[in-house]
Amino acid sequence: MNRIQFLKTIGGGTLAMTLAPNLLLAENFKFLNSNSEYKLTILHTNDQHSRIEPFEESYTRNPNQGGFARRAALIEKIRKENSNVLLLDSGDTFQGTPYFNFFGGELEFKLMSMMGYDASTMGNHDFDNGLAGFKKVQPNAKFPFICSNYDFKNTILDGQTIPYKVFDKNGIKVGIFAVGIELAGLVGKKEYGETLYQDPVEVAQHYSEFLRIEKKCDLVICLSHIGYDYKDNPDKISDKILAAKTDGIDLILGGHTHTFLPEPQSFMNRKGKNVLVNQVGWAGLLLGKLDFYFDKNKMVKNISWNNQVIDDTILV
């Protein structure tokens, strides 16, 4: 077993040479921790689809897995062990169980707020009750919705979302923007109304440059609900294409295609730098976790990860 395989075996994995030329190769996690001036832990979910309760024992694919209460317990544990945490979601919180049919998303937003989510974006199913349905329950979300390529100016959601947000996490400036999939053909016109869809590649390039240059962010994250990959339609815009056709993005946290990635995937951007892409399936079966380690100049040195299964081993 080589060193990288060993590190993956003991704790998810580590990357030391993929994001930029300045990254240094660490020999082990002890070195990585002791020689880093800053550490940022990013937790993320996608496509929760109103799965408040764990799947039943009789469910053949993921028996007794998932559940908001277990996720909350795991997040609380991670926060006790890490002082610098960002908790993010990539959309499609709505639709999939009677909880949504009865409460319209109110319960999901209340529980996410209790977990301390820092930001989310909107997926296509978050339009299922129309713009009015989303606006009705949005006050229950004590976190912002970032939507960069949906223009809501001629709708009742005008001013209800933001195009980007910058977080200062103990001295590390993290810029976040978000891109969503084209709604036409997926969502009824009456549900999204006069919402204008803008090209995700162009929007991503604009905000990555803006956050990197104007806002001087140390890390740029894209919350994506455009899908990881489309093998039957390889030209369709996906996270893989977004990574390749832009520059300035460090991390894409994806959604929409319900892709269970065993670990973050690395893709080369248009300037020859690498971009990480991660997606953790659907229904809250996994919690994505990435630890970024920075040197004194706030340059990324190393990254470790662990997409953790939510199951009955987590005590609530």
C-alpha positions in Angstrom: 0.0 0.0 0.0 1.5 3.3 -1.0 1.4 6.5 1.1 -1.6 8.0 -0.6 -3.6 4.8 -0.3 -2.7 4.5 3.3 -3.8 8.0 4.1 -7.1 7.3 2.3 -7.6 4.2 4.3 -7.1 5.8 7.7 -9.2 8.9 7.2 -10.8 9.6 3.8 -7.9 11.0 1.8 -5.5 13.8 1.3 -4.5 16.0 -1.7 -1.2 17.8 -1.7 -0.5 18.7 -5.2 -3.8 19.4 -7.1 -5.1 22.9 -6.6 -2.1 25.1 -7.4 1.7 25.0 -8.0 2.4 26.3 -4.5 1.0 23.2 -2.8 3.5 21.2 -0.8 3.5 17.5 -0.4 3.1 16.5 3.3 4.4 13.2 4.6 1.5 12.6 7.0 -1.4 14.2 8.8 0.7 15.1 11.8 3.0 17.3 9.6 -0.1 18.7 7.9 -1.7 19.8 11.1 1.4 21.1 12.9 2.7 23.2 10.0 -0.5 24.8 8.9 -1.4 28.3 10.1 -5.0 28.0 9.2 -7.5 25.2 8.8 -11.0 25.4 7.3 -13.5 22.5 7.5 -16.2 22.5 4.8 -19.3 20.3 5.3 -21.8 20.0 2.6 -25.0 18.2 1.4 -27.1 18.2 -1.8 -30.5 16.9 -3.0 -31.9 16.3 0.5 -35.4 15.8 -1.0 -37.3 16.2 2.3 -35.8 13.0 3.7 -36.3 14.0 7.3 -36.4 10.4 8.6 -33.9 7.6 7.9 -34.8 5.1 5.2 -36.7 2.1 6.5 -35.0 -1.2 7.4 -36.7 -2.8 4.5 -35.3 -0.4 2.0 -33.0 -2.6 -0.1 -30.4 0.0 -1.2 -29.8 2.1 1.9 -31.5 0.4 4.8 -31.7 2.5 8.0 -29.5 5.2 6.6 -29.9 9.0 6.5 -32.0 11.1 8.8 -31.8 14.8 9.8 -31.3 14.0 13.5 -28.3 11.9 12.9 -26.8 14.5 10.5 -27.3 17.2 13.2 -25.5 15.0 15.8 -22.6 14.4 13.4 -22.3 18.1 12.6 -22.4 19.0 16.2 -19.6 16.5 16.9 -17.5 17.9 14.0 -18.0 21.5 15.2 -16.7 20.5 18.7 -13.6 19.1 17.1 -13.1 21.9 14.6 -13.4 25.6 15.4 -13.6 26.8 11.8 -16.5 25.2 9.9 -18.6 26.2 6.9 -21.9 24.2 6.3 -23.3 24.4 2.8 -26.0 22.9 0.6 -26.3 22.6 -3.2 -30.1 22.6 -3.6 -33.2 20.4 -4.0 -34.1 20.6 -0.4 -37.7 20.1 -1.4 -39.8 17.2 -2.7 -39.7 13.5 -2.0 -41.7 12.7 1.2 -45.0 13.6 2.7 -43.2 16.2 4.9 -42.9 18.4 1.9 -46.5 17.7 0.8 -47.8 18.7 4.3 -45.4 21.6 5.2 -44.2 22.9 1.9 -40.5 23.1 3.0 -41.1 24.8 6.3 -39.8 21.9 8.3 -36.7 21.4 6.2 -35.7 25.0 6.5 -36.3 25.0 10.3 -34.2 21.9 10.8 -31.4 23.2 8.5 -31.4 26.5 10.5 -31.1 24.5 13.7 -28.1 22.7 12.2 -26.5 26.0 11.5 -26.3 26.0 7.7 -24.3 29.0 6.4 -25.7 29.1 2.9 -27.6 27.1 0.3 -28.6 27.5 -3.3 -31.9 26.6 -5.1 -32.3 23.4 -7.2 -35.1 22.8 -9.7 -37.3 21.0 -7.2 -37.2 24.1 -4.9 -39.5 25.6 -7.4 -42.1 22.8 -7.1 -44.5 25.0 -5.1 -43.8 27.9 -7.3 -42.1 31.2 -6.4 -44.9 32.0 -4.0 -44.5 28.7 -2.2 -40.8 29.2 -1.8 -41.2 32.7 -0.6 -43.8 31.6 1.9 -41.5 29.3 3.8 -38.2 31.1 3.2 -38.4 33.1 6.4 -37.8 29.8 8.3 -34.4 29.6 6.7 -31.9 31.5 8.9 -29.3 31.4 6.2 -29.0 33.0 2.7 -29.9 31.5 -0.6 -27.1 32.2 -3.2 -28.3 32.2 -6.8 -25.9 33.7 -9.3 -27.4 32.7 -12.7 -31.1 33.0 -11.9 -32.3 36.6 -12.4 -35.4 37.1 -10.3 -35.8 40.9 -10.9 -39.2 40.6 -12.5 -40.6 38.1 -9.9 -41.7 38.0 -6.3 -38.3 36.6 -5.3 -36.5 39.8 -6.4 -34.2 40.7 -3.5 -34.9 37.4 -1.7 -31.6 35.7 -2.9 -28.1 37.0 -3.2 -25.6 36.4 -6.1 -22.6 35.8 -3.8 -21.4 35.9 -0.3 -18.0 36.3 1.4 -17.3 34.6 4.7 -14.4 35.5 7.0 -13.6 32.3 8.8 -10.9 33.2 11.3 -8.9 35.2 8.8 -9.6 33.1 5.8 -11.8 34.9 3.2 -14.1 32.4 1.5 -16.1 33.6 -1.5 -19.2 31.6 -2.6 -21.4 31.9 -5.6 -23.9 29.4 -7.1 -25.2 28.2 -10.4 -28.4 26.3 -11.2 -29.7 24.2 -14.1 -31.9 25.6 -16.8 -35.5 25.4 -15.5 -37.3 25.3 -18.8 -38.2 21.7 -19.5 -37.7 20.6 -15.9 -40.1 23.0 -14.1 -43.4 24.3 -15.3 -43.4 27.9 -16.6 -46.0 28.9 -14.0 -43.7 27.7 -11.2 -40.7 29.8 -12.2 -42.5 32.7 -13.9 -40.3 35.4 -15.3 -37.1 34.0 -13.8 -34.3 34.4 -16.3 -31.7 31.7 -16.7 -28.1 32.9 -17.5 -25.3 30.9 -18.9 -23.6 29.1 -15.9 -20.1 29.2 -17.5 -20.2 32.9 -18.1 -21.6 33.6 -14.7 -19.1 31.3 -13.0 -16.2 33.0 -14.6 -17.5 36.5 -13.7 -18.0 35.7 -10.0 -14.8 33.7 -9.7 -12.8 36.6 -11.0 -14.8 39.1 -8.9 -14.4 37.1 -5.7 -10.7 36.4 -6.3 -9.6 39.8 -7.5 -12.0 42.4 -6.2 -12.9 40.7 -2.9 -9.5 39.2 -2.5 -10.8 35.8 -1.4 -8.4 33.1 -0.4 -10.8 30.3 -1.4 -13.6 30.4 -4.1 -16.4 27.9 -3.9 -19.2 27.3 -6.4 -22.4 25.7 -5.2 -23.7 23.9 -8.3 -27.0 22.4 -9.2 -26.2 21.7 -12.8 -25.2 18.0 -12.5 -21.8 16.2 -12.3 -21.8 14.6 -15.7 -24.1 13.5 -18.6 -22.6 10.5 -20.4 -25.6 10.4 -22.8 -25.2 14.1 -23.6 -21.5 15.0 -23.1 -21.9 18.5 -24.4 -24.5 19.4 -21.7 -23.1 21.9 -19.2 -22.0 19.9 -16.1 -19.6 20.4 -13.2 -16.9 18.7 -15.2 -17.4 21.1 -18.1 -17.8 24.1 -15.8 -14.4 23.2 -14.2 -12.7 22.9 -17.6 -14.1 26.1 -19.1 -13.4 28.5 -16.2 -10.6 29.5 -14.0 -10.4 30.8 -10.4 -12.7 28.2 -8.8 -11.1 26.1 -6.1 -14.0 23.8 -5.2 -17.3 22.9 -6.9 -19.9 21.4 -4.5 -22.4 19.7 -6.9 -26.0 18.4 -7.0 -28.8 17.5 -9.3 -27.5 14.2 -10.7 -27.5 12.4 -7.3 -23.9 11.3 -7.9 -22.2 9.4 -5.1 -18.6 10.3 -5.5 -16.2 8.1 -3.5 -13.9 11.1 -3.1 -13.5 14.6 -4.5 -12.6 14.5 -8.2 -9.9 16.7 -9.7 -10.2 18.4 -13.1 -7.9 20.8 -14.9 -9.3 24.3 -15.6 -8.7 26.4 -18.7 -5.4 27.8 -17.2 -4.0 24.4 -16.3 -4.8 24.6 -12.6 -6.8 21.9 -10.9 -10.4 22.2 -9.5 -11.9 19.9 -7.0 -15.5 18.6 -7.5 -17.5 16.8 -4.9 -21.1 15.5 -4.7 -22.6 13.3 -2.0 -25.5 11.5 -3.7 -29.0 12.4 -2.4 -31.4 12.1 0.5 -28.8 13.0 3.2 -27.2 9.6 3.0 -23.8 11.2 3.2 -22.2 14.3 4.7 -19.3 15.7 2.7 -16.3 16.9 4.6 -13.2 18.6 3.3 -10.5 20.1 5.4 -8.4 22.8 3.8 -5.0 23.7 5.3 -3.4 27.0 4.6 0.1 28.4 5.3 0.8 31.8 6.9 0.3 33.5 3.5 -3.2 31.9 3.3 -2.2 29.7 0.4 -3.7 26.2 0.3 -1.1 23.6 1.4 -3.1 20.4 1.7 -6.6 19.1 1.7 -8.1 16.0 3.4 -11.6 14.6 3.0 -14.1 12.1 4.2 -17.6 11.6 2.7 -19.2 10.2 5.8 -22.1 7.8 5.8 -25.1 8.8 7.9 -26.3 5.6 9.6 -27.3 4.2 13.0 -23.7 4.3 14.3 -24.3 8.0 14.9 -25.9 8.4 18.3 -28.6 11.0 18.6 
